[in-house]
Amino acid sequence: MSHTRWKLSRERRAAAEGGAEPPEVVAEREQIRLAHALGQLVHDRRVALGLTQSALGRRLGMSEDEVETVELGGMLPITADLLVRLAAALDVTVDLHVVSDGHNTVVFEERAA
């Protein structure tokens, strides 16, 4: 049996109905994907700087639990305020590309010294 042919029930249902998922579902799925990507970036940068979650939390004005939530991709919605605070706390430039086809990206770039 080929596991590459498995489909989730929502995919089978959408295919059977002859359409794609509703736009709001697609948008929510994209926000979740971006939140996970941002969380991984935050984690990687925090570790590279040798910071604990508590130390990063102090820089952000957040609790350790809130930092963990960000790192796990659970901070939704992603706000401009959060991105600005992360940029300052992690000493990075946050580059967010939002495009109409849904292939959005978020990248951290270290600031030049």
C-alpha positions as CSV (number, residue, x, y, z in Angstrom):
1,M,0.0,0.0,0.0
2,S,1.3,3.4,-0.9
3,H,1.0,5.9,2.0
4,T,1.7,8.8,-0.3
5,R,-1.9,8.3,-1.6
6,W,-3.5,8.7,1.8
7,K,-5.7,11.7,2.2
8,L,-7.2,13.4,5.2
9,S,-10.9,13.2,5.6
10,R,-11.3,16.9,4.9
11,E,-9.4,16.5,1.7
12,R,-11.6,13.6,0.6
13,R,-14.7,15.5,1.5
14,A,-13.5,18.6,-0.4
15,A,-12.6,16.5,-3.5
16,A,-16.0,14.8,-3.3
17,E,-17.8,18.1,-3.2
18,G,-15.8,19.2,-6.2
19,G,-14.2,22.2,-4.6
20,A,-11.5,23.5,-2.5
21,E,-11.5,24.4,1.2
22,P,-13.3,27.6,2.1
23,P,-11.0,30.7,1.9
24,E,-11.2,31.3,5.7
25,V,-9.9,27.7,6.3
26,V,-7.1,28.2,3.9
27,A,-6.2,31.6,5.6
28,E,-6.3,30.0,9.0
29,R,-4.1,27.1,7.9
30,E,-1.6,29.7,6.5
31,Q,-1.5,31.6,9.8
32,I,-0.8,28.5,11.7
33,R,2.0,27.6,9.3
34,L,3.5,31.1,9.6
35,A,3.2,30.9,13.4
36,H,5.1,27.6,13.5
37,A,7.8,29.1,11.2
38,L,8.1,32.2,13.4
39,G,8.3,30.0,16.5
40,Q,11.2,28.0,15.1
41,L,13.0,31.2,14.2
42,V,12.5,32.6,17.7
43,H,13.7,29.3,19.3
44,D,16.8,29.1,17.1
45,R,17.8,32.7,17.6
46,R,17.2,32.5,21.4
47,V,19.5,29.4,21.6
48,A,22.1,31.1,19.4
49,L,22.2,34.1,21.7
50,G,22.4,31.8,24.8
51,L,19.2,33.1,26.3
52,T,16.8,31.1,28.4
53,Q,13.1,31.5,27.9
54,S,12.9,33.5,31.1
55,A,15.6,35.9,29.9
56,L,13.9,36.4,26.5
57,G,10.6,36.9,28.3
58,R,12.1,39.7,30.3
59,R,13.4,41.3,27.1
60,L,9.9,41.0,25.5
61,G,7.9,41.9,28.6
62,M,6.4,38.4,28.5
63,S,6.2,35.4,30.8
64,E,8.3,32.3,30.2
65,D,5.0,30.5,29.3
66,E,4.2,33.1,26.7
67,V,7.7,32.7,25.2
68,E,7.2,29.0,25.1
69,T,3.8,29.6,23.4
70,V,5.5,31.7,20.7
71,E,8.2,29.1,20.2
72,L,5.6,26.4,19.7
73,G,3.8,28.4,17.1
74,G,0.7,29.0,19.3
75,M,0.8,32.8,19.4
76,L,-2.1,33.7,17.1
77,P,-2.7,36.1,15.5
78,I,0.8,37.2,14.8
79,T,0.7,41.0,15.3
80,A,2.9,43.8,14.1
81,D,3.6,44.6,17.8
82,L,4.9,41.1,18.4
83,L,7.2,41.3,15.4
84,V,8.6,44.6,16.5
85,R,9.2,43.4,20.0
86,L,10.9,40.2,18.7
87,A,13.1,42.2,16.4
88,A,14.3,44.4,19.3
89,A,14.7,41.5,21.8
90,L,16.5,39.2,19.5
91,D,18.5,42.0,17.7
92,V,17.3,41.0,14.3
93,T,15.4,42.4,11.3
94,V,12.2,40.5,10.7
95,D,11.4,40.1,7.0
96,L,7.8,39.1,6.4
97,H,6.7,38.5,2.8
98,V,3.0,38.3,2.3
99,V,1.8,37.3,-1.2
100,S,-1.6,36.7,-2.7
101,D,-0.9,33.0,-3.6
102,G,-0.4,32.1,0.1
103,H,3.3,31.2,-0.1
104,N,4.1,33.6,2.7
105,T,7.5,33.6,4.5
106,V,9.1,35.0,7.6
107,V,12.8,35.3,8.0
108,F,15.2,36.8,10.6
109,E,18.3,38.6,9.5
110,E,21.0,39.6,12.0
111,R,21.6,43.3,12.1
112,A,24.9,44.5,10.8
113,A,27.3,45.6,13.5
